[in-house]
Amino acid sequence: MTTTMVRAENVHKSFGHVEVLKGIDLEVTNGEVFCLLGPSGSGKSTFLRCINHLERIDGGRLSVDGKLIGYREEGDKLYEMREREVAAQRRDIGMVFQRFNLFPHMTALENVMEAPVQVRGESKAAARKQALQLLDRVGLAERAGNYPAELSGGQQQRVAIARALAMKPKLMLFDEPTSALDPELVGEVLDVMKDLAREGMTMIVVTHEIGFAREVGDTVVFMDGGVIVEAGKPADVLGNPQHVRTKAFLSKVLS
Amino acid sequence: MTVTAQSPERVRPAPIKAIPVRRTGQWISAVIVAALVASLVWSFASNDSIQWPVVGEFLFNSNILRGGITTIQLTVLSMVLGVVLGVVLAVMRLSHNPVLRMASGAYLWLFRGTPVLVQIVLWFNLGLIFPRLGFGPVSADTNTLISAFGAALLALSLNEAAYMAEIVRGGILSVDKGQTEAAHALGLTGARTMRRIVLPQAMRVIVPPTGNEVVTMLKTTSLVAVIGAQDLFTEAQLYGSKNFTTFEMLLVACFWYLVLTSVLTFAQSRLEHRFARGTAQGGPAGPGWASRLSANLRPGRSTTEGANR
């Protein structure tokens, strides 16, 4: 059964006078791996951050699992959500950042335990058990007691993925998860993401890893200048790009 | 270009033994400084005008000790009140509400723009313009309500709050924005993010200058002698002028101030180690307690030094 996980209709977003998103329309179905490519400044990260309301959209409609993000619609009026309601929506959407953003004053284990205990009110024992399982799943069971500063970039990013998974999200957002990593550490993070994809997680991935998009992606979207330029199956968009800008971008990235 | 890969059987060379650079200037300046210090100590120790036995006798005088207790009470209470009010002011200053932001800004402008000595005297004389304080039918005589100690506590804590507000604000702003975003993305609310994620990290930046503030406060309490708040300095001055031993009693006061600042400085470096959890080396690479002590003994506020670390 395919249901829609994320639906964007004519999404607009401006920072001051700069319009970053100029009408994004897309649909992500359940279990899909959706890759967003494009040059920096194309608006792909901004769009990703709109999905969990880290940025608020100025126009259009954006919904996750059938529910509008950040707003409540009653009749023909939109009401801004309260902080508590926004937080509740975010529980089900995991996010992995380019710069990891692990909590430096907590161990890897405490990082993964934090949200289940603080947000879902789980017991510490249950959260610890689950956190250890998740750390084991990303291959870091033996680093549970280490602080982020004692881990390599790749290890930190894998802990960050485990931390997001601890909330049992129905959707995972990845914002250039390998861009801050040394080349030899990229593989270990991509491997964890591939496993996730194989298990059927719905994922939206902003990335420069063309190889990952080709291998794992179900849909690839190329964005430039705040609009979607081209979208389709990886083989089509990456193998046989139709648009000049896509061709230019791919030739630079792949060379 | 010739490059040879390291071969395993290569012999490790003997450690370098070189003649160290002669540091003649250092020796000369050390001798000069030592001579100056020695003559200074001697001029005090051999001075017949100082009655050293009196200093020893009054060191543990009960009134002096009671004054010392008052000084400690004033320091602790005004710091506690100052920190609490300072956190409130800092959060107000960072709030989205422009009225709160401006109120906090005005408070800082007022209390940092006037000398604390003037503020102390002002609170002490509040009775001149408001003979009675209270709400509606409930009121009391201002001078009974605000004793010398009360006026001192009020002035010192309100003044301290203005400085603490800036320290706390700096600490909160020092935490990377990505931390708040990560916490929000996990579903933590704003208040919980502040308490669980931002403030614990801000503490690392807040604690060192706050420690300096405590030491500064300890010394600033001596100003309340102008309103006779019975602190260490008040008592020492009182005894000195009564028994014509002014200088001896000042030495007694200095002795206790030094003891207290030394103890506080030691406690401060202990505390900083605790809040350095999870940083690169696990502990701060900052100055040890000895160099911190020398910094605290220098005149003037040393908050900026702490913040820059």
Chai-1 contact restraints between the chains, C-beta under 6 A:
chainA,res_idxA,chainB,res_idxB,connection_type,confidence,min_distance_angstrom,max_distance_angstrom,comment,restraint_id
A,N52,B,A185,contact,1.0,0.0,6.0,A-B,restraint_1
A,L54,B,E181,contact,1.0,0.0,6.0,A-B,restraint_2
A,E83,B,T189,contact,1.0,0.0,6.0,A-B,restraint_3
A,E83,B,G190,contact,1.0,0.0,6.0,A-B,restraint_4
A,A87,B,G187,contact,1.0,0.0,6.0,A-B,restraint_5
A,A87,B,T189,contact,1.0,0.0,6.0,A-B,restraint_6
A,R90,B,A185,contact,1.0,0.0,6.0,A-B,restraint_7
A,R90,B,G187,contact,1.0,0.0,6.0,A-B,restraint_8
A,R91,B,G187,contact,1.0,0.0,6.0,A-B,restraint_9
A,M95,B,A185,contact,1.0,0.0,6.0,A-B,restraint_10
A,R99,B,G178,contact,1.0,0.0,6.0,A-B,restraint_11
A,N101,B,G178,contact,1.0,0.0,6.0,A-B,restraint_12
A,N101,B,A182,contact,1.0,0.0,6.0,A-B,restraint_13
A,F103,B,I197,contact,1.0,0.0,6.0,A-B,restraint_14
A,P104,B,G278,contact,1.0,0.0,6.0,A-B,restraint_15
A,H105,B,P200,contact,1.0,0.0,6.0,A-B,restraint_16
A,H105,B,Q201,contact,1.0,0.0,6.0,A-B,restraint_17
A,H105,B,R277,contact,1.0,0.0,6.0,A-B,restraint_18
A,H105,B,G278,contact,1.0,0.0,6.0,A-B,restraint_19
A,A115,B,L186,contact,1.0,0.0,6.0,A-B,restraint_20
A,Q118,B,R192,contact,1.0,0.0,6.0,A-B,restraint_21
A,V119,B,G187,contact,1.0,0.0,6.0,A-B,restraint_22
A,Y147,B,G278,contact,1.0,0.0,6.0,A-B,restraint_23
A,A149,B,A280,contact,1.0,0.0,6.0,A-B,restraint_24
